[in-house]
Amino acid sequence: MILKDKIQFMLDKGFTYGQLAKICNCHPTSLSKWMRGESNISERMMESIEFHIKTFIENLVIIWK
């Protein structure tokens, strides 16, 4: 699954851009514009978003065990 698909999945499940931006440590406008194809983000930013989402999910799994 590519990064945009992961973010879209979370949006579809009820997360807001603001919530995802807090998780990913970025600005909500940057995230929403990138998702809509209105702007690009750097490879470094994509790696950071991927890392933060993965860490968030791993922490959820730990909490629910």
C-alpha positions, 0 to 999 in steps of 0.5 A: 500500500502506498503512502497516499493510500494509507493516509486516505484509509485513515481519512476514510475511517474518520481521522481529520487532516488536523489529527493526521498532521499532529501524528505526522508532525506536519502542517494540515494544509501541506498534507491536504494539498499533497493529497489533492495533488495541488502540491508536492512534498519532499522525499524526506517529508514522505519518509517522516510521514510514513515513520510517524504513521507506522509508529502511531499504529504500533503504539495503538497495537501495544495499547490494545494488547 
